[in-house]
Amino acid sequence: MAAETERDPDLAVIEAGSRTLRTQGGPPEADVPARPADPEVDKALREVEAELATRWGETKLEPSVSRISALMDLLGEPQRSYPSIHITGTNGKTSTARMIEALLGAFELRTGRYTSPHVQSITERISLDGAPISAERFIETYEDIKPYVEMVDAQQEYRLSFFEVLTGMAYAAFADAPVDVAVVEVGMGGSWDATNVIDGAVAVVTPIDLDHTDRLGETPAAIATEKAGIVKQDAAVILAQQPVDAAQVLLKKAVEVDATVAREGLEFGVVARQVAVGGQLLTLRGLGGEYPEVYLPLHGPYQAHNAAVALAAVEAFFGVGSQRPEPLDADTVRKAFAAVASPGRMEVVRRSPTVVLDAAHNPAGARATAEAVGEAFDFSRLIGVVGASGDKNVRGLLEAFEPLFAEVVVTQNASHRAMDVDELAAIAVEVFGDERVQVEPRLPDALEAAVTLAEEEGEFAGGGVLVTGSVITVGEARLLLGKG
């Protein structure tokens, strides 16, 4: 009872779900865990989350791998006990990681996946065998490495960050499982990212665009220089389509370390694609040949390209195109892709009106999402709900959505990084005009307002809602809409 009375009332509303937003539809539930049902486990998980929250957040960092290297040394270098596929880039990393994980699992390998940020639960970041680790295992892993974390804290100029501790937990959990292969997404950049204490046999670079320019550089080439840090000696490098200057940097690094390169559009790629119910039907060309009739239950051309990159990465891991000439078993590939889910990425969470969640948070991501929405849905009237982070190019994001949204409801998520709603509204008015912008500081109210606007043309008129701007906004909306 005491725990209930001390809860934040806004959080209680989010977790319960708005009564008028409970109508659900769309694809099967993605693997986003809810809070633990056991009160004691939930309490213990909250205590771990609270301890982690005292550390530097993911946007505050000192560009070095010295602390994570010290932690790995004390833990006995767990990250050396399994091969890894390392993924960097600007957009598409998490979806690509999930596809790689699904493919490896379909070929009966035990996988560990480390991705960030999480949509709803911190446990999502560390997955074993295609599913987030349990809250109990998350707590146990934290308690196991905590003494070593404290030793590193005492020895270093700065304490280990939130992301560094989670990275250490992931590598330890993978070794303890043990896994056959780890699929690891960088947090930011590459060379000094905390994940970069692995020697990825396969290095994957998804499309590079401008994001985190204050830390990574202001041009694709500068950003590529940092991201190229994951390319190790004799690795196989899988390159998605890149800006020319970024590609030049990445290819130069590959030559320096004798890495083998496969480029989308040359050595592999998307041969054909057509929109299908709930996703798309693809023909992919891999390193070992073509794979026709691949159903992918995700929307948008960019997800097709992510699928091609994921397939090439797994082929490279198995030596297709080098040690073995024959392609992977096509039926197994089809089975794997058909089972892929990517929560918060073009995810339909309600019908009548249709509500779509997408975690686009920069202009490049927003342009890809806008294209995907236009292709996959036939909305007569689309209302945007946008809650963005203050450190992003919000104007560029809004400009990408301006042709798509009939009206936009600007709001603010619960994160300390969230852009102030009045500041966001001022930019939105400049982009959309005053008559197309509605301000609702609370996300529950913003969702209600957007649904009402979408329904103005009638129940069967084809109105829809797109919630976007931030992974955090999408996660909170997911809870409001009864998911997880």
N, C-alpha and C positions, 0 to 999 in steps of 0.2 A: 504493500500500500504506500509506504513512504517513497519507494522508488517511483511510483506513478505520480505522486503529487509533486515531486521535484522535477519532472520532465518539462522541457521547453514546450509551451502550448503550441507553437508553430510546428515543431517537430512532430508532436502528437497528431496534428492535422495531416501532415504529410504522410506519416506512417499509416494512418487509418484510411486515407483516401477520401477525396471529396465525393459526397453522396451523388451529386449530379454528373460525376465523371466516371462512374463505375462500369458503364457499358463497355465491354471489352470485345476485341476481335483481332484478326490478323494471324500471323504465324504462331507456331508453338512457342512456349515460354523459353527464352534463352537462359543460359546458365549464370544467372545473377542471384547469389544467395541472399536470403532474408536474414534478419537478426536471429541469433540462436534462440530456439524455443525454451531451452533450459535457462532459468533466471540466473543461476550461478555461473554458467558458461558465458552468458551475455554480460554479466558484471565483470568477469575476468577479462573478456575481450575489450570492454570499454576501458578498463584500467590500462591494458596494453596500448590502446589507441591514445589514451591521455598521456602516457609516458612518451610515446613517439611524437606527439604533438608539441612537446617541450623542445624538440630539436629543430634545427633549421628546416624550413619548408623547402619544397621542390624548386622554388624560384630563387632561393638564396643559396649560393654555392661559392666555393673557392676552387678554381679549376685545377684539380690535382687528383691523382689516384693514390696518393700516399696513405691516406687513412684506410681506404678499403683494402689496399694491399697489406697493410699491417694487420687488419682483421683477418684476412684470408690466411696470412702466415700463422697466426695464433690458432686458427681453426684447422690447420693442416692442409691448406689448399684444396678445399672440397671441389672447387670449380674445375680442377684438373682430372677429376675422376670420371668424366663423361665427355663425349664430343658435343660441340655446340654449333648452332646456326645463329649468327648475330645479325640483327636487323637495325638499320638506321634509315634516315630520310626525313622528310618534313611531314607528309601526310600518307595515310594508308598503312602505317606500321602495325597497328594492332590487328586490323582485319587480315593482313598478310600473315602475321604470326599465327592467327587462329586457323587459317587455311593450311599453313605448313604443318601445324600440330595435327590437324585432322588427317592429312595425307600420311604422315608418319605413323599415326595410330592405326590407320587402316592397313598399313603394312606390318602391323603387329609389333611395333616398337613402343616401349614405355617412354612417355614423354613428360618433360617438365616445361612449363611455359611461364615466362616472367614478362608481364606487360604493365604499362601505366599510361595515364592515371586510371583509377577504378571508376566505374559508373555509380555504384551504390555501396558496395561493401569492400573494405580493404582487403579481404581475403581473396577477392577476384584476381589480385595481382600475381598470385602464386598458384599455378595449377599443376596437378598431376593427373596423368591419364585423361586429359581433356576436360577436367572439372576442377573448379576452385578447391583448394584444400579446406578441410573442415575448420570451424572456429577453434575446436579443441587442438587440432594439429598446429594451427597458426600460433596459438598461445604457447604450446609446448616448445615450438621452434624458437620463439622469442626468448623464453626462459632459458633454453639451452645455450643460446649464444650471448645472453645478457652479461655474464661475468667477463667475457672476452671483449665485448663492446665497451664495458666500463674500463678495462685495462687500456684499450686504445685511446679512449677519451682522456685518460690520465697522462698519456705519453705524448699526445699530439697538441699542436697549438690550438686547433679547433676541435670540438667534439664531432663525432660522426653525425652526419645529417640524417633526417628522416629517410631519404631515399637510399643512402648508403647502408643503413641498418636493414632496410627491407631487402636490398640486394644481397647482403650477407645472409639473411634468413632464407632467401630463395635458393642460393647456391648450396647452403647447408641442407635444406629440405630435399633438394634434388639428389645430393650425395647419399642422404640417409634412405631415400626411397628403395633402392637406387633407380635412377632413370637410365635409359639407353641413349637418350639425346636430349639436350636442352635447347629450347627455342627462346632466345633472349632479345627483347626490344630495349634499345637504349632509352634513357630518360631524356637526355638532351645532348645533341652534338655527337661526339664519338670518342676522340682521343683521350679527353679527360673525364668522360662519363664514368660513373661508378661501375657500370657493367663491364667496362673495358679491361678487366683482369682475366678475361677468358681469351683463348686463342681459337676463334671460330673457324672451323674447317670450311665453312661457307659463310661469306659475308654478303648480305643483301642490302641494297640501297634503293629504297622506294623514291618516288619523285621528290626532287629538292626544289623548294621555293622559299620565299622570304618569310621567316618567322624567327622569333627570339633574336632579332637583328642586333640588339644591344649586347648580346653575349657571343653570337656566332659569326657576325659579320653582316654587311649590308648588301652583298651581292651573292648570287648563287655560287660563284667561284669561291668566295671567301667561306661560305657555309660548307661547301663541298670539301674544302681543305680540312676543316675540323672533323667532318663526318668520315672522311677517308681514313681516320685513325683506327677504325675497326678492321681495316684490311691488313691481314697478317701474312707473314712469309708463307709462300706456296699455297695460299688459300684459293678457293674458287669464289669468284666475285660475280654476283648476279645483279645487273644494273637495269632498273626500270628506265623508261624513257626520261631523259634529262635535258635541261638547258645545255646548249653547246659548251659554254664556259665551265659548267659544273662537270660535264662528261670528260672534258680535257683533264681536269684536275684528278678525277677518279682514275682515269686510264693511266695517267703518269704515275700515280701511286702504285697501281697494280704492276706496272713495269719494274718499278724500284724494288718490289718484294717478290718478284717472279710469280705473281698470282695469275691464275687463268681467268679470263673474263668472258662472260656471256651477256650480250646486250639485247634488250627487248627491241623487236623490230628487225633484228639481224639474225641472231642465233635462235631466238624463240619469240613467241608473241601470240596475239589473238588473231586467228585466221578469219573467223566469222562469229557473229553474235546476233541473236534476235530476242526480243522481249517475250517472256513467257509468264504464265500466271504465277505470281509470287516470286519472280526472279527473272532469270534469263538462261537461254540455251546457247552453249559455246562450242566452238571448235578451237582447240588450243594446239599450237605447235610447240613442242618441247624440244629438248636437246637430243631426244632419241626418235622423234617422229611426231605424227599428229594424233590427237586424242579427240575424236568427234563426239557429238551428242553428250556434252558435259552439262548437266543442269546445276546451276548455282542459285540458291534461294536468297540472293541479295540483289538489290537494284543498282543500276547505274553503270555506265561505261568504265568508270574508274575501278569498280570491283572486278570487272572482267580482266582488266590489266593487272590488278592485284593477284588474281587467280593465275595468270600466266607467269608472274614473278614467283609465286609460291611453288608452282609446279616445277619450274626450272631449278629452284633452290633444292627441292627434294630430289630431283633427278641428279643434280650435282653431288648431293650428299651420298647417294647410292652409286656414284661413279658412272652414270649414264652419259654417253658421249666421250668418255675417256677410257675407263677400265672395262666398261661393258657397252657393246654396241646396241643391244636391244632396248626398246622403251620399257617403261613400267607397265604393269598389267592395267589395261584400259578400264576394265570393269571395277577394279579396286579404286582407281582414280575417280571414276564416276561416283562410286558409293561414298567416297570421302567428301567430295565437293557437295554432294546433295545433302550432307548432314551439317554443313557449316552454318553457324549462327554468329552474328556480331552485334551484341546488344548496344543500342544507342546509335547505330549507324543505319540510317534509312529504315528504322524499325517502326512498323505499324503497331500501335498499342490500343487502338480503338476504332470502331466503325460508327457511322451515322452521328456526327460527321467523322470522317477519317482523320485520325491524329497520328502524325509521323514525328518521330524523334530522330534528330541527327546532330552529332557532336561537332559539326564544323565550327572552327574557332578562328580561322584566318581566311584571308581573301581567296587563296587557292582552293582551300577546302570548301568554301561557300560556293565558288563557281562550279566545282564538281557536283556538289549537292543540288544546286539549281538545275543543272543539266539532267541529273538523275531523276529529279521530281518531274520535270517536264516530260521526260520519256516514259516513266513508269505509271504516272497517274494522269487522269483527264479531269483535273479540277476546274470547275467553272469559276471558282472564287477561292483563293488561298490566303489564309490569314497567318502571318508570322508571329511567333512569340520569341523574343530575343532577349536573353540575359547574357552579357558578355563579361570577360575579365578586363580589368583596367589596363593591363600591360599588352593588349593586342591591338592590331590595326582594325579598330572597330568600324571606322568609316569605310575602309575597303571591303569589309565583310558585308555591311549594309548595302553598299553600292552593288555588290554581286547579286543580292536578293531583290533589289528594287524592281526589276522588270517582272518578278515572279509574284510578289505580294500585292494583293489588292489593298490591304491595310496591315500595319504592324503594331503589335502590343509590346511595348518595351517594359522590362521588369528587372529584378535584381535577385540573384541567388544568395544563398546563405554564406558563401565564402568571403573571407576577408579580402580576397583578391577581386571581388566583383566590382565592376564599374558602377558608380553611383547612378541611380536610375534617372535623376534629373540631367546629369551630364550625358548619359546615353540618349535621353529624349532630345536634347538639344542637337546632337549630331543627326539623329533620325529625322528630325524636322527639316534639317538642311538637305537631306537626301531624298525624303519622301514627300515633303510638304506637310504643313500643319494638319490638314484635313485627313491625312492618312495615318496619323500617329496617335495612339492611345497609350496613356501612362498608367501602369498598375504596379506599384512598388512591391507588392506581395505576389509571389508566383501562383499560389492558388487562385487569387483574384484574376491574374493575367490569363490563366487557362480558361477560367469561366467566361471571361470577356471574349476571348478568341473563339470559343465554341459558339457563343451567342452570335457573334458576327458571322461565323461560317454558316450558321443556320438561318440567316436572314432571308435567303432565297428559297427556303423550304427544305423539308427533310430529304427530298430526293433530287435536289438541284445540283448536287456535286460539289458542295463546299468542303474545304478541308483546312487543317491546321498543321503547321510545321513549327516544332519547338527546336530551337537551335541557339548557337552562339557560344556554348561552353559545355564540356563534359559534365560539369557540376550541375548546370541548369537542367540538362537532360536527365541526370540521375535523380534529381529532386522531382522532376515531372513524372518520371517513371513510377516513383513511389506514390505520388498523388493519383496516378491513374491505375493504381492497384497492382502494379507489377513488382514482384519481389517483396 
